[in-house]
Amino acid sequence: MDTPVLDMLYTYARLEGERWHMPGHKGLRPPGGDFLDWAYDVTEIGPMDETPNPVQLSERLMAESYGAERTWYSVAGATLPVMAAILAANPPGSTLWVDRTCHRSVLGALTIGGYHVRWLYPAFVRAGIMLPLEEFPEDFQGASGLVLTRPTYDGLARDNAEVIERAHHQGLTVIVDEAHGSHWQGRHYPISALRQGADLIAHGVHKTEGSLTQTGLLHLQGKRVSPAEVERWWKILGTSSPSYLLLGALDRLQWERRQPEYARRWERLGERAEELWNTLEQRGHHVLQPWAKRQGLSVDPARLTLLGPGKMIQERIGSWGEMEKVTPGSGTFFLSPDQDPAALLEALDGISFPTAAQELDRVSFPRLRTAMTVRETWSRKARRLPLAEARGHVVKEALTPYPPGIPVAVPGEVLTDEMIAWLQWWSATATGPIQGLTMEEGRQWVWVTEA
């Protein structure tokens, strides 16, 4: 196996003699610690002083597997790649066009960089699902960068090649948070932003592939962003003590990606997933993904979203297993090549969900006025108010339903009656929390800035 990091760990773990490192790096198994090989939990050891070192060699192999010019390994999921990409590609204080379906990690970059934002809003359907962006300005002038999120949490995407080319022509850098699309290849899957011309692309490989939680990637291509600038921000934002267990997982993944069977496994999943969608529709279920394909969208077969009351779907499935995401009008399952879809068919046999078709009706998503930048909000003092009494106040902390982790109210925006009603609706009908809201004394509370 061409796995530089794992080879280094394997060799080091079998050296004789004591390790006089800090306790976490001694390679000793603590009581009850038999769930992993602690010998692989190392600090920076001899081979890492070489140039190129084993991690750099593995990153080169990963870049080759994607067709990227440069790839960095993240042990902080896709959060580090997204933040480092935005900060490396855009001067502090400049203006960015940002997809409103952005993950909250984007807000971290907006805070550090002090950026001004022009939001791009997607369509929203009654189920509580955002669709891919379809409306872009003709004129991007006056901005330094464009930040897109692709695909949606439910695996839906549009072809952004023309938008990326237009943004480049007007002098913008283009960053794509493709955290959920690291596995895309072959005829069943959307085309990656790597092939559509984006400058920096973030992947959260633990979301879709056989890699440990907290593993992610950042890919660079083209000359618009300096690799040295990415390195600078990587050192500022990332840990100086990365987990070699996580780096080893990424090394194993780059080897797997270069095996012929890898592509065949994902191809088989694509075929089985489409058969599953069709079977469910024939049984009377309303499934988001085939509907989206009929609307002309690209769709990831590793996603399956049933439409209907989300809490009811979760209750019916509860005895069979756990879903990835529940919204007021849907339940989403993530599929993988190693999981048999037949089990899901069996779980759904004889079950139906009411009024599911109505969940695809488009509804107005509340848009808030920006009173100050995210950075300016950070320095303001805060106080808590009952949500029902917060109309007209400036949000201090992002309000983010989990999943999908997309902020619906961003620091610096002014709360309206419409947004308060939306948050109350989501809380009453979905199952996940809204980060930024707390429940005390039977009321929801929100952080706002002081006047």
N, C-alpha and C positions, 0 to 999 in steps of 0.2 A: 504494500500500500504506500502511495506517495503522500504521506501525512507527516509533515515536519514537526508539528507541535506534539502530536501523539507519540512520535518516535522519541522525541526529547524526553517526554514525561515517562515513557516506558523504561527508557534507559536509566534515568535518574532514580526512579522508584526502586530499582533493583541494585543500586549501589550499596555497598556495605558501609557500616559506620554510623555514628550518631549524627543527627541533624540539630545543630545548635542555633536554630532560627527561633522566631517568635512562636508561641504555642500553636497558632493556627496553621503553621507551615512545617511542623515537625513530621508529618506523615503518620502520626499515631492515631489509632482509632479510639475515640472517647467512648464511654459507656453508652450503649444503645446506638452507636454510630455505624452499624453494619449496612446502612442503606447505600453507601458509596465507597469507592476506593480512596481512602484519605491520603494514600501515598501520592496521589496526583495533585493534591492541594499544595502547591509550591510557591515560593517567591521567585524573584528574578534570579535564575541560575546561570551557570557558565555559558552555555550556548547562546543565551540572549545577548551576550556582549559581542557576538560576531556580527559582521555586516555582509550580506543581509542575515538577519536572525531568523529562527524558525517561524515566528509569527509573520514576519514580512514575506517569507517564502510561501507560506500558506495563503496569505492575502493575494499574492500574485496568481496562485492557482485558482483561487475563487474568482478573481477578476476575469481570468481566461474562460471560466465556465459560464460567465454572464456576457462575455464580449465587452466588458468595461475596460477603460484605460487604467483605472486605479480603483482599488477597493480597500476600505478600512474595516476592521473588526470592532464591533461594539459589544461591551458587556453591560450596557445599560439600555437594552432593547433598541427600538427605533427612536426613542426620545433623544439620545445623544446625537445620532445622525441628523435628525430634523433640525435641532437647534444649531449644531455646528455648521450645517449647510447654509442656513439662513444668514448666520452671522459672518461666515466666510465670503459669501457671495454679494453682500449688500453693505454699503457704508453705514455706520451708525447714524441715526437721525433721518435717514432717507425714507421714501414712501414706497410701500409695497401694496400690490394687489393680492388679496388673500382669499382663498376659497373658504366660505363660512363653515364648511364641514370639517374644518381643521381639527386635529387632535389638540389637547390642551398643551402639549409640548411646544406648539407654535407660540403660545402665549409667553412661555419662558424666554424665547428668543426676542419677542416684541418688547419684553420688559428690559432685558439686558441691552438690546440695541437701541432702545428709545425710538422705535420706528413709528411713523404715521401709517395708517391703514385705510385702504379703500376695499370694502368687503364685496365679494361676489356671492350672491345668494342663489342656491339651488331651488328646484321645485320640491314641495313637501306634500306627502299624501297622508290621508286620515289615519292610516295605520301607525303613524309615528315614525315614518321612514323618509329620509332624504334621498332624492334621486341625484344622479350626476349633474354637474353644471352643464347648462345648455346655452346660457347667454353670457357673452363676453363683450367688452367694449371694443370698438374699432380702433380707438386711440388709447394706447397705453402710455403716451408721453407724460413726463413728469414723475415717473416712478422708476425705481432701480431694479425691481424684481417682481416676479410672479410666483406665488406659492400655491400649488394645487394639491389636492388629496384625491388619490385614485388607487383602488376602487373605493366604493362605499363599503360600509361594514357588511352589507349584504352581497358584496361581490359584483356590483354593477359599475360599468365604466363606459365612457365615450372615447372616441378617437380624438386626441388632442394635438395631433401632429401639426395641423394648420395653425392652431392657436399658438403653439410653441414657436413655430417659424415666424409668425407675425410679431410675437413679443421679442424675439431675437433681432428681427429687422429694426425694431424701434429701440434697441439698445438695452433690453432687460435681460437679466439672468432668469432661468426657470428652474425651480426646485419642485420635485414631485415626491410627496409622501406616499410611497407605494408599499406601505408596511404590510398590507395583506396580499401582495401580489408577487412575492419572491419566487413562487413555484411556476409562474406562467411560462409555458412553452407548448408548442404544438397547436393543432388546428382547433381544439376545443376551448382554448383559453384566450383572453384578451391579449393584445399586443402590449408588451411592456413599454413604459416611458423611456427605457434605455434605447429602444429602437425608434422612438418618436422624436429623439433629439434633445431631451432635457439635459441640463448641465449636471445636476446632482440629484440622485435618486436614493431614497431611504427604504430599506427593507427590514421588517421585523420577522426574521426567519422562524422564530419560535411560534409565531401565530399560525403558520401554515405547514411547516416542515418538521422533520424529526430532529429538532435541536432544543437544547435546554432553555428554559425561561430566562429572559434578560439577554439573549443573543440577538444581535442585529448587524446590519451592514450599511455602509454608505458607499455608493459608486460615483465616480467622476468620469466625465468624458468631455472632450473639447477643450478649448483654450480660454474660455470666458472666466473661469475661476481658477485661481492659483492653488495647486496642491499644497504649497507652503502655507497659505492662509488657512486651509482646512486643518493642516497639522497644528497650527498655532491655536486655533479654537479647540481642537481635540484635546490638547494638553491642558487648556484652561478648564474645560467643562468635564472632562473624563476623569476617572480614577487613576492615581499613580500606582495602584496595586491591583491590577486586573486579575480576575479569577482564571487560573489556568484550566480549571474544570470547564469553564465556559468557552475559553479559547480552544480547548481540545474538542468540544462539541462542534464548534465551527469548522475546525480542521477536518473532522470526520465528515461533515456535510459537504465540504468542497470535494472530497474524494467521491462521495456518493453521487454528487451531481455530474461527475465526469464518467460515470459508468453507463453503458448502453441501457441497462435495465431501468435506470432512473426515469428516463423519458417514457419508456413503455408503461411503467406503473401509473404515471399521471395520465397517459393516454387512455388506459383502461378505466381509470376513475372518471374521465370525461364521458366515456361511452355509457358507463353504468349510471352516472348521475342523470344524464338526459333521459335514460330509460325510466329512472325513478320519478323524475318530474312528470313524464307522460302518464305513468301508471297512477300517480296520485291525482292528476287532473281527471283521468278517466273514472276514478272513484268519487269524483265530486269535490275534491279539495281545490282551493284556490292557492296557487303557488306563484310567488313573486318572480322567480327567475325566468320561466318560460314566457310569462306575460311581458317581462322586460325585453326579451329577445324579439318578441313580436312588435315591440315599439322601436326596434332598431338599435338597441343598446348591446354592448358586449357584456357577456355574463361569465362569471367564474363558476364552473361546475362543482367546485369544492364548497359551495354554499347552497342551502335549501331553506327558504323562508315560507312558512305557512301563514296564511292570512286568516284572521279571526281574533276573538278576544284573547289577548296574550296570556292573561292569568289562567283562563280556562285551558288553553293549550298546555301550559306548564303543569297544571294539575293532572291532566289526562296522561301526560308523558311521565309524570313523576315516578311512577313505579318501574319504569323502564330505564331511566337514566336522566342525565342533566343536559339542558340546552345551553347554547352559548349566549343567546340574547333574547330578551323578552321586551316588547314595546306594548303600548296599549292595544294595538291591533295586529300583532304578529308574534311569531316565535321562530328563531333562526337556529339552524343546525349547521355545524361545520363538518364536512366530510373529509376523509383522507384515504389514500390508496390502501391502507392497512385495516380499514373498517368495512364490514359487509353491509351495504345499504338494505339488505333484506331484513335486518333486525328492525330498521325504522319502519318498513312497510308493515311488519307484523305488529309493531306498537300502535300504528295508526289504523289498523284493520277495524272497520265497523264504526269508526269515530267520525263525526262531522261537526263543523263549527258554524254558528249562525252568522248571517249578514256579512260574510267575508268579502264579497264582491265590492261592497261599499267602501272597504278599507283602501281601495285604490283611487278614490276620488281625491282630486287635488284640493288642498285647503291653504288658506293664507297663513304663512308663518310670521309671527311678530318680528318686526324690524325695529331696533332701538336706536335712538339718537346718541351719538358719541359726544360726551361732554369734555373728555380729556383723553390723552393717550394712556395706554396700559402702564407705561413707565411713570407718567405723572401720578396715576392713581396709586402706585406702589408707595410713594412718599407721603401720602395723605393719612391722617389719623382716621380710625374707623370706630364705628359703634354698631351694635346689633339692634335690628328692628323686627317686629313681627312682619312676615311677608305681606300679609293683608294690608298693612299700614305703610308699605314701602314705596308707594307710587310717587314718582317725581324725584326719588333719591338715586344717587350714583352708586352703582354696584362696585364694591371693593374687591370681592373674591368671585372668581368665575363660577357660574352655576352650570353644572355639568352632569347630565344623566349618565349613569354607568350601568351596563354598557349602553351606548357605544363610546362614551368618553369625548363627546363633541360638545363644547360649551355653547349653550343657547343664550347666555348673557355674559358679556365680556367685561372685565374691569374697565371702568370709565364710561360705561353706557348707563342711560337713564331708564329706570324701570317704569313700565306703563301698566295700566289696568289689564290690557290684553296679554302682556307677558306674565303677569301675576296669575291670571286665569289659566294660562297655558301650563304653568308650573304646577298649579293645583290639580289640573286635569291629569297631567303625567303622573304625579305622585299617587293619585287615587286609582289609576288604571294600570300602571306598570309595576314591576316587581323589584327593580333595582333602585338604588339610592340616587339622589341628586346631590353630588358633592357641592358644598357651598351652602346648603340648607341644613339646619339642625332642627330637631323636633324636641320641644320642651313644653311642659304644662299644656299638652294638647295642641300646641300651635307651632307653625314653622317659622324659623327665624333666619334672617339674612344679614350679612355684613354689608354696610354702606359707608361711604365716606362722610366725615363730618363737614358741615357747611363752612 
